[in-house]
Amino acid sequence: MKNKYKFTFKKLIIPIIIMVAFWILAIFMWRTSGYIEALLFFGYIGTSLGVGLGLYVVLPKKKKPIGRKLALLLVGLFLLYFAGFLGRENIQIEGVFFSLLTGFFGAALTHYLIAKIFGPFLFGRLWCGWACWTAMILDLLPFSRSKGRVTKKWGLLRYVHFVLSLGLVILLWLGFNYNIKVNSITGLYWLISGNLFYYAIGILLAFILKDNRAFCKYVCPIIVFLKATSRFSLLKIKGDSQKCNYCKVCIKSCPMDIRITDYIKNGQRVLSTECILCQTCISTCPKDAVKLSFGFDLGGKELLRERID
């Protein structure tokens, strides 16, 4: 049987655009701050994403996930080591809240502004699919195919988590005059304990619900930012209604339970803010009817597959 996979340079356009965008940011941050570390930091992240996305394009369908998992490891481990263990700064959401209260523009706030606030206007929730150090571990678990979403009320847990994290920081700040100092052992303790908590909850939920991404769907507080900003993303998944035979393979394989074929029927790109641009739908589509595309349309229309017990 002949291999139908055909590589064209055109498929590398999006990986190149993302890598170049990060290098432009890296040069800008370096020139404005005077710190060569900024050039290396953002340049490394952009290159890692470009390599991962590029491999995803180049590799045959069954091996495409290697590119994404490599990007997760390269970026996730780098951020944890460089900003966390080396810089001793808490880059979890509590570290961002402390930074806002103190007016300190450090790694935590910079990371959130780029990856969770302004970045998603261009590339949506690419962070969740390709760079998150929590997902880096969760995607190694054996439940890559979800049975669907549980009740919508579970999604409220992410907002509860967000409010509790913010409330804890405000309580410590106002009630006890407490603050995490940058480049201190306390920042490192917060980072380690916060990540261990996320990993424990994420792994527990994955085994209970048989779903690797249960933490992302119901508990992660960062999604409060991402669901708002990714609505305006220029980069989204697009389906070709002429090629699609509505077999629903893409829906069954989607780790975020998005009803992709429903968007295709409606003549829309995937407008769900739950999309993490993992491109699993692209690699599993037997008709090559799904692809990444740039454009402008307002997201937020959620068409999700619910589990039937």
N, C-alpha and C positions, 0 to 999 in steps of 0.2 A: 504494500500500500504506500502511495506517495505521501510525503509530508506536505500538507496544504499550507503550512505556515510560511508566510512571506514577510521578510523584513524590508521596510523602506525607511529612509532617513526621516521622512515626514513624521513617523511615530516617535521620534526623539525630540520633537519640537517642545512639548510640554515639560519634559525633564530638563531641557536646556533653559527654558524660560525661567523655571523655578530656581535653578542653580545660579543663573545670571542675576536674578532679582536679589538673591542672598548676597552675592558678591558685590553688587552695587551698594547694598545696605552696609556690608562690611567695610567697604572703602569710605563710605560716608561717615560711619561711626568712628573710624580710625582718624580721618582727617579733622573731624569736629572735636574729638576728645583728646587726640594726641597719643592714645594708647594703642600700641601695636597689637595688644591682646585682643582688642575688638575686631581687628582684621582677621586674626587667626580664628577667633571664636565663631563669628558668623560665616566666615569663609569655609570653615570645616563643616558646619551644619549644612550649608548649601551644597557643598560637594558630596556629602554623605547622602543627602536626599536625591541629588542628581544621579549618583551612582545607583542607588536603590531603585529609583524610578526607571533609570535607563536599563538596568538588568531586567526589570519587569517587562519592559518592551521587547528586549532582545531574546530572552529565554522562551522556549516553547511553553505551551499552556500549562502543562502539568508541573513545570518547574518555576513558574512565575512567582509563587509565594516566597521563594528564596530571596528575591530582590527586596520585598517588603520587610521580611524578618531581619535581613541584613541591615537595612536602614534603621529599623527599630533599635537594634543592638548598637550600631555605630553612634546614633544620636543620643539614645537613652543613657547609655553608660558614660558617654562623654559629658553630658550635662550633670549627671550625678557626681562624677568625679571632679570636673573642672569648677563648677559653680558651688557644688555642695561640699564635698570632702576637701578639696584644695582651697576654695574660697571660704569655707565654713559659713555658708549663708543658707538659710532655710528658703528654698525655692518652691516650697509647697504654698498653698493658698494663704495660710496664716502668715507666712513671711511677706506676702504681698500686702496684706492688711496692715502689718506693722510698718512696712515701708511707706505706705500712704499716710499713716498717722505721724510718722517722724519726718516725712518729706525727703527720705533717703532714696536716691535713684540708683539702686544697685542691680545685681543680676536678677533677682526675683521679679522686680517690677519691669525691668527691660524685657525679660523673657515673656511675661504675660502680655505686655503691650504688643509685642511682635507676633507671638504664636496664638494668642487668644483674643486680642482686641482688634488690631489693625490688619494683621495677616489674613484672617478669615475673610475679609472683604475681597481678597484676591483668590485665595486657595481653600476657602471653607475650612472644614475640619480635617485637613490633611495631617495636622498634628496628631490627632487621635489614631489615625491609621498607620502613620509612618514614623513617628518620633516619640511617642509617649513611653516613659520608662515603666509605668504601671502596666500598660498593654503589652510591653515587651515580655513580661512574665506571663500574663494571662493568656496570651495567644499561643503559649506552649502547652496549655492544658488540652485535654482530649475532647472538648465539646465545641468544636468549631461550627457545627451546624445546629442552629437554634431551633427549638420547637415553636417559636413565636413569642410574642409579648404576653406577659401576665397582665392583670388588671391595670388600667391607666393610673390608678391611685399609687402604684409603686413608684411611678415617675416623680411623685411629689417628694420622695425621700431625698433627691438631689438638692431640692430647695431647702429642706429641713437641715441637711448637712451644711449647706452654704450659710444659713442663718446661725447655726450653732457655732461654726468656725468663726464667723464675724463676731458673734456675741462673746465668745471666749476671749478673743483678742481685746475687745473693748473693755471687758471686765478686768483683765489683767492690766491694761493700760490705765484706765481711770480709777479702778478700785485699789490696785496695788502698786501703781507707778512702775510697772514692769515693762521692759522692752528687750527684744533680742538684739544684742549688739552684733554688728557685722564683723566677720572674721574672728568669731569667738566660739568657744566650745559649746555654748548654749544653742547657737544656731545649728551646729552640727547635730546636737542631740534632738532638736526639733525635727530636723530633716530625716534622721534615722528612724525615730519613733513614728513619725507621720507616714513614712513609706512602709514600714512594717505593718502598721494599722491598715493601710490601703491594700497591701498584698494579702493580709489575713482575711479581710472582709471580701475582697475580690475572689480569692480562691474558694472560700466557704460558699459564697453565692453561686459560683460556677458549678460546684458539685451538687448543691441543693436544687438548682434550676436547670442543670445540665446545659449550661450556656456560658462560654468563655467570656462574653462581653456583658454579663449581667451587671457587673459593677458600673460599667460605662452607661448602661441604659437607665439605671435606677438610683445610684448612690453618688456618683462622682460630682462634686460641687463645681468643678471647672466648667461643666456643660452649661451652667447658668449663663456664663459669658458667651460661650461658643454658639449656643442656640440663637442668641440675639444677633451676633455679628455675621454668622455664616449664612443667614437669610439672603444677604446681599452678595454672596460669593459669585465671582465671575466664572470660576471653574466648577463645573458640575458634570454629572453623568448624563449622557444623552443616548436615546435609543432610536433606531431606524425602523419605522413602522413597515417599511417595504420588505425588510429582511426578517423581522421578528415574526415567529409563528406562535407566540404566546404559550410556549411550552412550560413556562414558569420555573425553569431551572435556576434562573437568576434569583428569583424570590426565595427558593428553597436553600440556596447557598449563601444568601446575604446574611452576614453575621449581625446586622442591625435590624433585620426583619422588615425591610422596605419593600413594598409592593411595586417593584420597578415597572412591570408590564402595564400597570394601571396608568402610570405617567405616560408611557409610550402610546397607549390607546387615546389618551387625552391630547396627544401632540405636544407634550411638555417635556422639559428636562426634569430630572429627579429633583423636586423642590423640597424634599424632606430635610430638615436640619439635623436629622439623625444620621445622615450619610457621612461616613468617615473616609470616603474616597479610597477605600482599600482596593478597589477594582476587582474584587472577587467575581462580581457579576460579569465583568469583561472577560476574565480568563475562563469562566465556565460556560459562557454562551455558545451553544453549538453552531449558531448561525452568524457569529461575529456581528451581531446587531447592536452592540452596546459599546460606547467609547466615551472618552473624556472630551469635553468641549469648553471653549470660552464663549461667553455671551453675557447678557444682562437680563435677568428676570427675578422677581421677588420670590424668595423661598418662604417656607413656613407651612406649606400645605402638607400635612402629615397623612400619608397613606401607609399604614403599617399592618403587618400580619400578626394577628392575635392567636395565641395558642388555644387549642380546643382540648380540654381535659375530659 
